[in-house]
Amino acid sequence: MSTAVPQALAFVGLGSMGAPMAARLVAAGHRVTVWNRSAGRTAPLVEAGASAAATPAAAVAAAQIVFTMLADDAALDAVASGPDGLVAGMSPGALHVSMSTIAPATAERLAATHAAAGQAYVAAPVFGRPPAAAAGALFILASGADADIARAAPLLAALGQRLFPVGSAPRQANVVKLAGNFMIMAATEAMGEAMAVAGQAGIAPATLLEVFTGTLFDSPITRNYGAMLVEERFHPAGFSAALGRKDMRLFAEVAAAAQVPAPFLTTIEAQLAALVARHGPDIDWAAIGALPAEAARAAHHPENDA
């Protein structure tokens, strides 16, 4: 847990990631005011010692540092803009730490808006799922002015196990985050294809995972996502296929703007689209790795294909 000096903070966005992150800041002794579009999500945090506000602007009015953790660019824009939004409510000199996975262009635009209002902005997206958020074990990326990152760092220590400053331009942390999510999906698709092929040779997915994590591919992604594939553990979603499609679309936009060909990315986008079409948007995005085995079963036993 962080030993940061208690401060007046705000946390906006109390979904499956934001709620446990805000709870950690409350537990660290900070004065945290929270806001969420669905007001019912604030109750457990208020019981733990937070205060709830009626609008984003009211939530951030007294805050020195404001954290946001929202689903996408549209949600962030909605709480940042307008007379009841973050920019209107924040004091001059206050710092917005945006932990959402958003387009790099959105980060640049929002940073400029804050700067015009005399406020500061740091992009700080994370790697990790809700259990890691609850345990303070996230990996946190950060980009922005060095002084602003240093100002946020003691608080981020309550939320993550390591902070990675990646650049001075706000967009840079979001590029790294999107690139990392693409690599997670590429690895999961590769594992799924390998398990499907090995399965046709009579090799259990658990056996294949044991071999690979014990030899060539021992990594958190292989272990964690591999276990999800072996156990077919896709509900409830820790990270939905719908959000995964959003992230891959954003990464594709970055790649296209940079004129970088990304053939693996095209495959991942197609597989995620197929996953949503077959199983709906609320399945965990890890289930992309189950599609090859499903296709193999359908090919060998078409009468059982649903």
C-alpha positions as CSV (number, residue, x, y, z in Angstrom):
1,M,0.0,0.0,0.0
2,S,1.2,3.5,-0.8
3,T,2.5,5.7,2.0
4,A,1.5,8.9,0.2
5,V,0.5,11.9,2.3
6,P,-3.4,12.0,2.5
7,Q,-4.9,14.2,-0.2
8,A,-8.2,15.3,-1.5
9,L,-8.9,13.1,-4.5
10,A,-11.7,12.3,-6.9
11,F,-12.4,9.1,-8.8
12,V,-14.8,9.1,-11.7
13,G,-15.9,5.7,-13.2
14,L,-16.7,2.8,-10.8
15,G,-16.9,-0.2,-13.1
16,S,-15.2,-3.5,-12.6
17,M,-11.8,-1.8,-12.6
18,G,-12.5,1.6,-11.2
19,A,-14.4,0.5,-8.1
20,P,-11.6,-1.6,-6.6
21,M,-9.0,1.1,-7.6
22,A,-11.0,3.8,-5.8
23,A,-11.4,1.5,-2.8
24,R,-7.6,1.2,-2.5
25,L,-7.3,5.0,-2.4
26,V,-9.9,5.2,0.3
27,A,-8.1,2.5,2.3
28,A,-4.9,4.4,1.9
29,G,-6.4,7.2,3.9
30,H,-7.1,9.7,1.2
31,R,-10.3,11.9,1.1
32,V,-11.9,10.5,-2.0
33,T,-15.0,11.8,-3.7
34,V,-16.5,9.5,-6.3
35,W,-19.0,9.7,-9.1
36,N,-20.4,7.1,-11.4
37,R,-23.1,7.3,-14.1
38,S,-25.0,4.5,-12.2
39,A,-25.2,6.1,-8.8
40,G,-25.7,2.7,-7.1
41,R,-22.1,1.8,-7.7
42,T,-21.0,4.5,-5.2
43,A,-22.7,2.9,-2.1
44,P,-20.0,0.4,-1.1
45,L,-17.3,3.2,-1.4
46,V,-19.3,5.6,0.7
47,E,-19.7,2.9,3.3
48,A,-15.9,2.5,3.2
49,G,-15.4,6.3,3.8
50,A,-15.6,8.0,0.4
51,S,-18.0,10.8,-0.4
52,A,-20.4,10.7,-3.4
53,A,-21.1,13.7,-5.7
54,A,-24.0,14.4,-7.9
55,T,-22.0,15.4,-11.0
56,P,-18.4,15.0,-12.2
57,A,-17.8,18.7,-11.7
58,A,-18.9,18.4,-8.1
59,A,-16.8,15.4,-7.6
60,V,-13.6,17.1,-8.7
61,A,-14.2,20.6,-7.2
62,A,-12.0,20.2,-4.2
63,A,-9.7,17.5,-5.6
64,Q,-5.9,18.0,-6.1
65,I,-5.7,14.9,-8.3
66,V,-8.6,13.4,-10.3
67,F,-8.6,9.8,-11.5
68,T,-10.8,8.5,-14.3
69,M,-11.4,4.9,-15.4
70,L,-14.0,4.7,-18.1
71,A,-15.0,2.3,-20.8
72,D,-14.1,4.2,-23.9
73,D,-13.5,7.6,-25.5
74,A,-17.1,8.6,-25.6
75,A,-17.6,7.9,-21.9
76,L,-14.5,10.0,-21.1
77,D,-15.6,12.8,-23.3
78,A,-19.0,12.8,-21.7
79,V,-17.7,13.3,-18.2
80,A,-14.9,15.7,-19.2
81,S,-17.0,18.2,-21.1
82,G,-19.8,20.6,-20.4
83,P,-20.8,22.7,-17.4
84,D,-21.0,19.5,-15.2
85,G,-17.8,18.0,-16.5
86,L,-14.3,17.5,-15.2
87,V,-12.7,20.4,-17.0
88,A,-15.3,22.9,-15.8
89,G,-15.1,21.6,-12.2
90,M,-11.4,21.2,-11.7
91,S,-9.4,23.9,-10.0
92,P,-6.4,25.5,-11.8
93,G,-3.3,23.4,-11.1
94,A,-5.3,20.2,-10.5
95,L,-4.1,17.1,-12.2
96,H,-6.2,14.6,-14.2
97,V,-4.8,11.1,-14.3
98,S,-6.7,9.3,-17.1
99,M,-6.4,5.5,-16.7
100,S,-8.9,4.5,-19.4
101,T,-7.9,2.7,-22.6
102,I,-8.6,5.4,-25.2
103,A,-7.3,6.6,-28.6
104,P,-4.0,8.4,-28.5
105,A,-5.6,11.3,-30.3
106,T,-8.2,11.6,-27.5
107,A,-5.4,11.8,-24.9
108,E,-3.7,14.6,-26.9
109,R,-6.9,16.6,-27.3
110,L,-7.9,16.2,-23.6
111,A,-4.4,17.2,-22.5
112,A,-4.6,20.4,-24.6
113,T,-8.1,21.2,-23.1
114,H,-6.8,20.8,-19.6
115,A,-3.7,22.9,-20.4
116,A,-5.9,25.7,-21.7
117,A,-7.8,25.7,-18.4
118,G,-4.5,25.8,-16.4
119,Q,-4.8,22.2,-15.4
120,A,-2.5,19.2,-15.9
121,Y,-3.0,15.8,-17.5
122,V,-1.2,12.4,-17.3
123,A,-2.2,9.3,-19.3
124,A,-1.9,6.3,-17.1
125,P,-3.6,3.2,-18.6
126,V,-3.0,-0.1,-17.0
127,F,-2.3,-3.8,-17.6
128,G,-4.3,-6.1,-15.4
129,R,-7.8,-7.4,-14.7
130,P,-10.2,-6.7,-11.8
131,P,-8.5,-9.1,-9.3
132,A,-5.2,-7.3,-9.9
133,A,-6.9,-3.9,-9.4
134,A,-8.3,-5.1,-6.1
135,A,-4.9,-6.4,-5.0
136,G,-3.0,-3.2,-6.1
137,A,-1.0,-5.4,-8.5
138,L,-1.7,-3.5,-11.8
139,F,1.2,-2.5,-14.1
140,I,0.7,1.2,-14.8
141,L,2.0,3.1,-17.9
142,A,2.4,6.8,-17.7
143,S,3.1,9.6,-20.1
144,G,3.1,13.4,-19.7
145,A,5.3,16.0,-18.1
146,D,7.9,14.5,-15.7
147,A,6.7,16.7,-12.8
148,D,3.1,15.6,-13.3
149,I,4.0,11.9,-13.4
150,A,6.1,12.4,-10.2
151,R,3.2,14.1,-8.5
152,A,0.9,11.1,-9.3
153,A,3.4,8.4,-8.6
154,P,2.9,8.0,-4.8
155,L,-0.8,7.6,-5.4
156,L,-0.3,5.2,-8.3
157,A,1.8,3.1,-5.9
158,A,-1.4,2.2,-4.1
159,L,-2.9,0.9,-7.3
160,G,-0.1,-1.0,-9.0
161,Q,3.0,-3.1,-8.5
162,R,5.1,-1.1,-11.0
163,L,5.0,2.2,-12.8
164,F,6.4,2.5,-16.3
165,P,7.0,6.1,-17.5
166,V,7.0,5.8,-21.3
167,G,7.3,9.4,-22.6
168,S,6.4,13.0,-22.3
169,A,3.6,13.1,-24.9
170,P,0.3,12.1,-23.4
171,R,-0.5,9.9,-26.4
172,Q,2.5,7.6,-25.8
173,A,1.1,5.6,-22.9
174,N,-2.1,4.9,-24.8
175,V,-0.1,3.7,-27.8
176,V,1.8,1.3,-25.5
177,K,-1.4,0.1,-23.9
178,L,-3.1,-0.6,-27.3
179,A,0.1,-2.4,-28.5
180,G,0.1,-4.5,-25.4
181,N,-3.6,-5.5,-25.8
182,F,-2.9,-6.4,-29.4
183,M,0.0,-8.7,-28.3
184,I,-2.3,-10.3,-25.7
185,M,-4.8,-11.2,-28.4
186,A,-2.1,-12.4,-30.8
187,A,-0.7,-14.7,-28.1
188,T,-4.2,-16.0,-27.1
189,E,-5.1,-16.7,-30.8
190,A,-1.8,-18.6,-31.2
191,M,-2.4,-20.7,-28.1
192,G,-5.9,-21.5,-29.3
193,E,-4.7,-22.6,-32.7
194,A,-1.9,-24.7,-31.1
195,M,-4.4,-26.3,-28.6
196,A,-6.9,-27.1,-31.4
197,V,-4.2,-28.8,-33.6
198,A,-2.8,-30.7,-30.6
199,G,-6.3,-31.7,-29.6
200,Q,-6.8,-33.4,-32.9
201,A,-3.7,-35.5,-32.1
202,G,-5.2,-36.6,-28.8
203,I,-3.2,-34.1,-26.6
204,A,-5.2,-32.4,-23.9
205,P,-5.0,-28.6,-23.8
206,A,-3.9,-28.8,-20.1
207,T,-0.9,-31.0,-21.2
208,L,0.1,-28.6,-23.9
209,L,-0.1,-25.6,-21.5
210,E,2.0,-27.5,-19.0
211,V,4.7,-28.2,-21.6
212,F,4.8,-24.6,-22.9
213,T,4.7,-22.8,-19.6
214,G,7.5,-25.2,-18.4
215,T,9.7,-24.6,-21.4
216,L,9.5,-22.0,-24.1
217,F,6.6,-19.7,-23.2
218,D,6.4,-19.2,-19.5
219,S,4.8,-15.8,-19.1
220,P,1.9,-14.3,-17.2
221,I,-0.2,-14.1,-20.5
222,T,0.5,-17.8,-21.4
223,R,-0.2,-19.0,-17.8
224,N,-3.3,-16.8,-17.2
225,Y,-5.0,-16.8,-20.6
226,G,-3.9,-20.4,-21.2
227,A,-5.7,-21.5,-18.0
228,M,-8.8,-19.6,-19.2
229,L,-8.7,-21.6,-22.4
230,V,-8.2,-24.9,-20.7
231,E,-11.0,-24.3,-18.2
232,E,-13.2,-22.5,-20.8
233,R,-13.6,-19.8,-18.2
234,F,-15.2,-17.0,-20.2
235,H,-18.2,-15.9,-18.0
236,P,-18.4,-13.5,-16.3
237,A,-16.1,-11.5,-18.5
238,G,-13.1,-9.9,-16.8
239,F,-12.7,-8.0,-20.1
240,S,-15.4,-8.3,-22.7
241,A,-15.0,-9.1,-26.4
242,A,-16.9,-5.8,-27.1
243,L,-14.2,-3.8,-25.4
244,G,-11.5,-5.9,-27.0
245,R,-12.9,-5.0,-30.5
246,K,-12.8,-1.4,-29.5
247,D,-9.2,-1.6,-28.5
248,M,-8.2,-3.4,-31.7
249,R,-10.1,-0.8,-33.8
250,L,-8.1,2.0,-32.0
251,F,-4.8,0.2,-32.6
252,A,-5.7,-0.3,-36.2
253,E,-6.3,3.4,-36.5
254,V,-2.9,4.1,-35.0
255,A,-1.2,1.7,-37.3
256,A,-3.0,3.1,-40.4
257,A,-2.0,6.7,-39.4
258,A,1.6,5.6,-39.1
259,Q,1.4,3.7,-42.4
260,V,2.5,0.5,-40.7
261,P,1.0,-2.8,-42.2
262,A,-0.4,-5.0,-39.5
263,P,-1.6,-8.3,-41.0
264,F,-1.8,-10.1,-37.6
265,L,-4.0,-7.3,-36.4
266,T,-6.4,-7.9,-39.4
267,T,-6.7,-11.5,-38.3
268,I,-7.3,-10.6,-34.7
269,E,-10.1,-8.1,-35.7
270,A,-11.8,-10.8,-37.8
271,Q,-11.6,-13.4,-35.0
272,L,-13.0,-11.0,-32.5
273,A,-15.9,-10.1,-34.9
274,A,-16.6,-13.8,-35.3
275,L,-16.5,-14.3,-31.5
276,V,-19.1,-11.6,-30.9
277,A,-21.3,-12.9,-33.8
278,R,-21.2,-16.4,-32.3
279,H,-21.3,-15.8,-28.6
280,G,-22.3,-12.1,-28.1
281,P,-20.4,-9.1,-26.9
282,D,-20.3,-9.9,-23.2
283,I,-18.1,-13.0,-23.4
284,D,-14.5,-12.6,-22.2
285,W,-12.2,-11.6,-25.0
286,A,-9.9,-14.6,-24.1
287,A,-12.5,-16.8,-25.8
288,I,-11.0,-15.8,-29.1
289,G,-8.6,-18.7,-28.4
290,A,-11.6,-21.1,-28.2
291,L,-12.7,-20.5,-31.8
292,P,-10.2,-22.8,-33.5
293,A,-11.2,-25.7,-31.4
294,E,-14.9,-24.9,-32.0
295,A,-14.2,-24.9,-35.8
296,A,-12.4,-28.2,-35.5
297,R,-15.3,-29.8,-33.7
298,A,-17.8,-28.5,-36.2
299,A,-15.7,-29.8,-39.1
300,H,-15.5,-33.3,-37.5
301,H,-19.0,-33.4,-36.1
302,P,-21.1,-30.9,-38.1
303,E,-24.3,-32.2,-36.7
304,N,-23.3,-30.9,-33.2
305,D,-22.4,-27.4,-34.3
306,A,-24.7,-24.8,-32.7
